[in-house]
Structure formats: C-alpha cells, structure tokens
C-alpha cells in the first residue's frame, strides 16, 4: 500500500512538469512586441482619408463672331475708323475688321480676298490667348497696284471653315481716275428657255447633269476671237467656241457630255482676243447617301426666330433694306448625324457664303442659322438667294431683294 502511494505521487509530479513545460512553449510563440490592429483603429483610418487636391474647372470657350466691317483706317485696339461699302481703287490699304466676342486659344482666323472668284490675297491671325471679352481684329489687304473697279468679296475662315463673308465695291481712284473695265458675270442654265421666257440662272446643278449653258448678256460688239474656257476643280477642262448667234443681246457657250458631269466646282471664263472679259462659277453636287431618309419639309427666311423651337417668327421676307440680320429656318425630317445640310448664300448669282450643318439627329425640327447682310453699294436692288443643299443636292431656295 505504501509503495502504491509513492508511485502515484511521482506520476503527479511528472504530469505537473509536462504542463508547466507546455505553457512555457506556448508563451514563447506569442511575441508581445507585435501590436495587433483593433477594429477601432481601422475604423479611425477609414474615417480620415488623405485630402487630394482637385483641379480647378476651366471654362469652355466657343467661337463667337460679331460684325464684319470694311474700312481703310483703324484706331486704338484695331477698331475701325469708319464703316465703308465702297473703297477707291488707289487705296493703299483696305481692312476687314471683325468683332470677336469669344474665341479659344490656338484658333486660326483667315481672311481671303477675291475678285471675279480669283484670290488676291489672304492673311492669318493665330490667337495665342483666349478671347473672353469683345475685341476687334483687323486683316489688311495692301494692293501692289490700283485695284480695278468692280465687286469684291472677302471671306472669313476659322480653322479652315468659312464663317462669314462681306461684299464690297471698288469704285476707282479717289482723284477721279476712271476704274478699269469691269468683268461681266456669266449666268448658267441647264438649257436655254423657250422664246420670250426669262433666263433663270443657277449656280448649283444636280448629280445627273449632262449639259450646262454659260450665258453672257449684253456682250460687246466685236469681230475678234471669242471663246470660253472651262475649268474643273481648277484644272482646264475644255475650250468651247460660242453657240450659234440667236440674238445680239446674248451669247451662249454649251458644255455637253454623254455621261453625267463629275461632281465638283466649275469655273468659266469668256475671252475676247485672249483677254478675259467675263467669268463665273457653278457647282455640280455629288449623289446623296443611299441610306439617308432625311428630307427638307420647308425653308423660310425671316427677320427673327423663336429661340426655343428655332421656328421662324413672322412672315417670310421677300425684300429687305441692308444692313440687316436675317435667319434661314429649315424644317427637316428624319435627319441623322451622317446627313449634311448646307446653307448656301448667293448674291447676283455668285456664291458668297456656305455654312455646313452635320452631326444632328432630328425627327421633325427646325434648324436656323443667322446671316448678316452688309450695306450694299448704291446700285439699286440686288438679289440674294438662300439655297438649302441636303447631302449634296439642292432641295429648296428662297429669293430676297436687298436694297
């Protein structure tokens, strides 16, 4: 019995030693120097994120052009000294001065000066800083010699896209020297009208055109060589003699083709004994996209529009006294972003401005564009025409008598 008790005591001491050793090993596995993250610490970190600086919003600038003014002198800030519609042929410098209301930095404005559709000069202005307040910009024309009398056009472009144009007259030198002989303007028709009917000239022809007749009214009485020279996209296409003389008051020249004439720009000059005496240009439109469902339902030239609907306000204009701002309102249906609408302005059968509109999706809406008609030279009423071209095809036009 005594021996049994001694064995039990020894066994208890062994078990106690094993338990103590196990506890010591467990204590060594846990490092008291390693801090343990607590939910409170994580919550505090998420509640106080680092503040990141945000960029300052930059206001967007959209091109906005105001008036176009012709003058021969400018003052402080390039402001025009006076507004002219006619200048002398011996003027040393002529300025196109434009009012810029808003323009982004980097924009390039270009003024192109033309006479009888021939380019005389061009000048560029690159804006290194944005225009935030209205200011004047002047574009000079410095002729190398006296300008011949007649009608001139200066066109304004923004980054290669025409914005507006201005028509003016050169009357001859200030000291009374007669102006040089003026070139006559050619008119163009698809065919000569029947006897007694008036000629209705056009500058835009459909894609299926196979014949164009150039008409020279009141031709000079001469027995010298008379010929017409036709240009296509600035390359010589043909030289065509005059048609059979039907009346002394008119000479005609006809371009014919068995196939539709190629689309593009055409220019025609009439030469007498090698000297150009008349000129003009027209355009043959390309075929519209086959998938287009767009159509033009109406065209109105009005003095005002409804700013919400873009619809014309008031009766259509048939005559107006310049200078004046008018609106071309076009009613379109099923217009897709791929469709192209062009508003073409023609003065006395010479194209002076073209405004493209594309990228719109409209089911049945008005599209309106303003146009500023400048003061006219003192030559009586002139005829303006607003032509709507849809996907390369003229579809509507409106005639306006301007005084």
Beta strands, then each sheet from edge to edge (+ up, - down):
strand 1: 64-71
strand 2: 86-87
strand 3: 94-102
strand 4: 108-115
strand 5: 118-126
strand 6: 135-141
strand 7: 150-158
strand 8: 161-170
strand 9: 184-185
strand 10: 187-189
strand 11: 204-205
strand 12: 211-217
strand 13: 226-232
strand 14: 235-241
strand 15: 250-256
strand 16: 264-272
strand 17: 275-284
strand 18: 295-302
strand 19: 304-305
strand 20: 312-313
strand 21: 319-320
strand 22: 324-335
strand 23: 340-347
strand 24: 350-358
strand 25: 362-373
strand 26: 382-390
strand 27: 393-402
sheet 1: 1+ 3- 6+
sheet 2: 2+ 8+ 7- 4+ 5-
sheet 3: 9+ 17+ 11+
sheet 4: 9+ 17+ 16- 13+ 14-
sheet 5: 10+ 12- 15+
sheet 6: 18+ 22- 25+
sheet 7: 19+ 20-
sheet 8: 21+ 27+ 26- 23+ 24-
end
